[in-house]
Amino acid sequence: MIRVATAVVVFIILSTAADARTWTVGGPGADFPFISPAIAAASGGDVIEVRAGVYREDLVVATRLSIIGVGRPTLIGTGMGTVVTIVAPRCEFSGFAIEGSGIGQTNAMDAGIHLMSDGNRVTDTVLRRVFYGIVVTNAMHNEIADNDIHGLRELPFGQRGDGIYLYRAPENFIARNRIAGERDAIYFQYAPRGRVYENTASDSRYALHDMFSDDTVIAHNTFADSVVGANIMNSRRIRLEDNQVLRNRGVPGIGLTLKDCDDSTVRANAIAGNARGLLIEGSSTNRFADNVFQDNDTAVTLFSSAERNAFGGNRFAGNWSDVVLSGRDSGTRWSIDGRGNYWDRYRGFDFDGDGAGESPHPIVGAFERIEGANAAARLFLRSPAALGLELAAHLGGQVSADAMDDKPLVGPTPLPMPIRRDAAAAALIVAAIAAILPRRSSC
């Protein structure tokens, strides 16, 4: 009986595959001149091949189809709403250039592509001059890969949409996309267990934004040249591994921020050239291991609400400030399994050759303590007064016990090439100092 049932299933599958048809759109001898009639005529499992050309229409896909662009056809929407809406599950959409969505006049998520079902694939598509790029709502197990998404750069961040936005959409796969000029390049909201691999996101407000999305894995991405590289909020058990977080600058500029995030792992990332490399607030029991913090203005900013976090095997080099504490240290451990961190400012020795210095390393300098209580003091970070304060603290030999690496790593430690700081940052500091200094009277 089992063999008979299996044979029936196989027969149905083969019959379905045999009945599937390929339709052509555009050009001589095509079945249809436009895409919408082809969608209306097609049956589940059919393939629609769209030849190169310009097609001005909005599409709604309510049948399981594969819609494949051949020669990069351009699909221009009507400018009212979303260009491609996929309602049916297990569709494939690939090979197009898309533009001409609405721009949110009615507070709708006007997008290039909107996925409202499970198990779809959107690949190899270029989206430009669209409000949102790709939106996924109330759907799971979708693959969004190898797309180029360009936002409305001429508008302020608050008037742009997001590049890839997932809302109440668990377990989706986002890979190898290139996204620039958005409000949030990649945004997970109530979208747990997502996977974000090998994307490049830049020139946005947040290159990555994750809220209320537990168990997300974020690996091998580049988050660069934005206001914030990655903003992780109200989430647990996040894994950030082997990402490049680079040159996120400006007055609020942060490479990576964790706010109200617990039990997460941040490992083997390069956090370099940012205004602030890592900011931790209201986040507890997270592990930061084997990361490189290099050439940031401030490598790590810790608020007193960040409790019981652990740092081990990280490399701190070329930062203006390694660590700034805003309030008292709330139980941060500066070693993991007996392994501390490498600090280029450490002046101790390793007499027994075990790779760790014999004396502890005070992590927070005298000036950083002032800065933690008064952020405006940072304007004078490189002033002669700040250097004199640090020298006096060293000569006095008095260090606080609340921020100490007892097992600092020493010896030759390979580090990446220095990341040049944006020259605009220096100009910004000079302008800020000039703004707060009293002006001389012209009289």
N, C-alpha and C positions, 0 to 999 in steps of 0.2 A: 504494500500500500504506500509505503514511504517512497519507493522508487517511482511509482506512478505519479505521485504528487510532484516529485522533483522534475520528472520529465515534462509535466504540464507547465511548471514555472519556466523551465528552459525554453520550451516552445513559445511561450508568450513573449519572453525577452527577445528571442530571435525574430519572431514575427513583427514585434515593434520596431526593431532595428531595420528589418527589411522594408517596412512601410515608411520609414523616415525619408523625407524628401529634402533636397537642397534647392532653394529658391534663389534667383539672382535679381539684383536691383541695380538699375543704372546702366547706361551704355547700350550699344547695339545688341539686339537679340535678347535683352533681359526680360525676365518675367514681369517686372513692374518698374515704373520710372521713379517711384517713391518708396520709402520704407514702410510707412503705415499700412498701405494696402497689403503688402507682403505679410506683415504681422497678422492682419485680419484673416488672410487666407491660409496661413500655416497651421499645422496641427502639432500637438505635443511631441517634442523630440526632433522637430525639423530644424534645418540649418538655413539661415538667410545670409547670403554673401552680398555685401554692399560694395560696389566698385567705386573707384576714386571719383570724386566730384563734390559738389556742394548741395546739401539737402536742407531745406528750411522747413522744419516741422518738429513738434513735440511728440514723443513716443510713450505709450503705455503698453507694457508687456505683461499680459495676463495669462499667457500660455507658456509652458516650458519650451524655450527656444535657445538656440545658439545664434547670436547675431554678430557676424564677423566682418570687420572692415578689411578690404583688400586695396592696398595702395593708399592708406590713410585718408578715407573720405572725411569731409568736414560736415558735421551736423550742427546747424545753427537753430537755436530755439526761437520761439515767438517773442521772447522777452517777458512773458507772463508765466510765472511759476517755474516748475522744474522741466528740464529738457527730456530726460529719460527716467521714467518711473517703472521699476520692476516689481510686480506684484506676485508673479508666479515663482515657486521655488525652483532651484537647480537650473537656473539660466546661466548662459555665458554671454558676456558682452566684451568685445575686444577689438582693438585696432583703429579706433576713431580719434578724430579731433572734435571737441565739443566746445561750443561757446553760446552765449546769448540767453542765459537764464534770467529770470526776474532778479531784482536786487533787494528783495525784502520789504517792499513798500507796505505790504499788509502784515508785516511781522511773521510771515511764513518762512520756512527753511527752503527758499528757492535754491535749487541745486543743479549741477550738471547731471548727476545721477543720484537717484534715491532708491535704496534697497529696502523693501518692506517684507521680505520673505527669507527663508533659510537656504543655505547651501549654494549660493550663487558665486560666480567668478567674474570679477571686473579687472581686466589686465590690458596693458599696453595701450592706454588711452591718454591723450593729451587734453587737459581741461584748462581753458583760459577765458578770462572775462566772464566768469560765473561767480555768483554770490557765495554759496557753499560749493565745494568741489564734489565730494561723495558723502552722502548721508546714509547711515544705517540705523533704522529704528525698529525696536521690538523684533529683532531677527538675530539668528545665530549661525555659526559655521559658514560664514561668508569669507571668501578670499579676495583681498584687494591688493594687487601686486603690480609692480613695474609701470606705474602711471606717473605722468608729469602733471602737477597741479600748480597753476599760477593765479594768485589772488589779485584783488583790486588794489594795487599798490598806491594808486593816486588818492585813495580815501583814508581817513584816520582809522586806527584799529577798531574803534567802536562801531564803525559803519561797514566793516568787512565781515564776511562769514568765515567759516573754518574750512581747512583743507579736507580733512577726513574727520567726520563727526559721528560718533557712535553713542546712541542714547537707548538705555535699557536693552543693550545688545551684547549678551555674553558670548565668550568663546569664538571671537572672530580673529582672523589672521591678516595682519597688515605688514607687507614686506616689500622692500626695494623700491619704494615710492620716492619721488623727488618733489618736495613741496616748498614753495616760497611765497612771501608776500601776503600771508593770511593773518587773521586775528589769532587763532590757535591752529597751528599746522596740523596736529593730530590731537583729537580731544576724545577721551573716554569718559563718559558720564553714566554712572550706574551700569557699567559694562564690564563685569568681572571676568577673570580668567582669559583675558585677551593676550595675544602674542604680537609683539612689535619688533620686527627684525630688519636690519640693514636698510633703514630709511635715512634719507637726508632731508632735514627740515631747517629752514633758515629764514631770516628777514621777516620775522613774525613777532607778535606780542609774546606768545609762548610757543616754542617749537614743539613741545609736548605738554599736554595738560591731562591729568588723571585725577578724577574726583569720584569717590564712592565706588571704586572699582578694584576690589580685592584680587590678589593672586595674579596680577598682571606681570608678564615677563617682558622686559625691555632690554634688548641685547643687540650689540653690533651696529648701533645707529650713530649718526652725527647730528647733533643739535647745536647750531652755530649762529652767530651774528644776529641774535634776537634780543628782546628785552630780558626774557628768562629762557634758559635752555630747556629745562624740564621742571614743571611745577606739579608735585605729587601731593594730594590733599585728601584727608579723611579716608585713607585706604590702609589695608593691612597686607602683610606678607608679599610686598612688591619685591621683585628681583630686577635690579639694574646691573647689567654686567657688560663689560668691554665696550662701552660707548665712548664717543668723543664729544665732550661738552666744551665748546670753544668760543671765546670772544663775545660772550653775551655781556653787553656793557651799557653804559648810561647811568644816571643817578640811581634808578632802582635795579640796575642790572645784576642778575644772579645766574650762575650756571645751573645749579640744581638746588631746589628747595623742597624740604619735607615739612609739611604742616599737618599735625594731628595724624601722623602715620606711625604705625607700630610694627614690630616684628619683621622688618624688611632687611634685605641684604643688598648692599651697594659694593660691588667688587670689580676690581680691575678696570676701572674707568679712568680716562685721561680728562682731568678738569683743569683747563689751562686758559690763561689770557682773559679771564672774566673779571668784572668789577668785584663781585663776591663769588667765590667758587661754590661753596656749600653753605646753605642756611638751614638750621634745624630749629623748629619751634613746636612745642606741644607734642613732640614725638618721642617714643620710648622704646627701649630694647631693640634698637636697630644695630646692625653690624656693618662697619665700613672697613674693608680689607683690601690691601694690595692696589689701592688707587694712587694715581699720581696727581698731586696738586702743585701746579707750576705756573709761575708768572701771573698769578692773580693779584689784584690789589689786596684783598683779604681772602685767605684760603678757606677758612671755616669760621662761621659765625654761629655761636651757640646761645640760645636763650635759656633762662633758668627753668623754663617749662619743659625743656628737653632732658629727659631723665633716663639714666642707666643705659646710655648708648656706649658702644665699644669701638675703638679704633686700633687696628693692628696691621703692620706691614705696609702702611701707606708711606709715600715719599713726598716730602714738602721741600720745594726748592724754588728759589727766585721769587717768592711772594713778598710783597711789601709787609704784610702781617700774616703770620701763620694761623693764629687763632685769636678771635675776639669773643670775650664772654660778656653777655648782657645780663647782669645779675650774677649770682653765685653759680658755680658749677654744681649740677645736680647729679652727682654720682657717675660722671663719665669715666669710663676705663680707657686708658691710653695704651693698653696692650691686650692682645688676645692670645691665650694659651702661652703666656710668657714671652710673647714677641711684640716689641714696641714698634715705633715708627722711625723712619729716617728723617732727620732734620738737618738742613744744610747749615743751620746756625749753631748746631751742637759743637762744643769745644772739648768734650771729654775724650777719654782714651779707653781702648779695649785691651787691657793688659793680659787677660787669660785667653784671648783669641776665640771667644765664643760668639762673636758678631754683635755683642751688645756692650754699650759703654758701661764703665764701672760707676759713674755718677749719674744721677737722674737729670733729666732735662726739663727746666721750667718752661712750660709751653706758652704762657701768656706774659708778655713783657709789660714793663711799667706803663708805657704809653697806651698799649692795648687795653689795660684796665680802665684808664681814663676814657678811652673811646667807647668801651662797653657801656658806660654810664651816660655818655654824651656823644651821640653820633656825629655832631658837628665838629668835634675835635679832629676828625679824620682829615679835615682840610689842612691841618698842620703836621701831618704824619711825617713829612720829610723836612720839617723845619729844623733849624739848629736847636731850638728849645726841646724838641722831641728827642733828638740825638743825645743832648745833654742829660735828659731825664733817664734814658736807658743806661748811659754810662754811669751815672750816680747809683742806679740800682745795682749794677754789676759790682761796682767798687764796694758798696755797702754789704754785699754778700747776703742780703735778706730776700728770700723768695717765699711765696705763699705755697702751702702744701695742697691746695685744692685743684691745681691743674699741673700735673707732673707726669712725665713719661719716665717710669722707673727702669725701663729696658730699651732705651733708645738704640736704634740700629746704627752701626758705624761701618767704616771701610768703604771701598769703592762700590758705589751703587749706580748701575746704569740708569740714565734718565733720558727722556726724549729731548729733541732739539728745542731750544727756547722758543716760546711763542711771543712774538713782538706785541707789546701793548699798543692799542690804538692811540695814535697821537692825539686824537680828539679828546681822550680822557685827560691828558695833561692840560690842554686848553680849557677844559671844563673846570678843572680845579682852580686854575688861575682866575677864571672869570668869577667863580664862586667866592674866592677870597676877596677879589676886588669889590664884589657886591656887598660884603658884610663889613669892610673896613670903612671908617668914617671918611667922608669926602672933605677935602680942604675947601675952604671958602674962597671964591674968586676975588673977594675984596682985599 
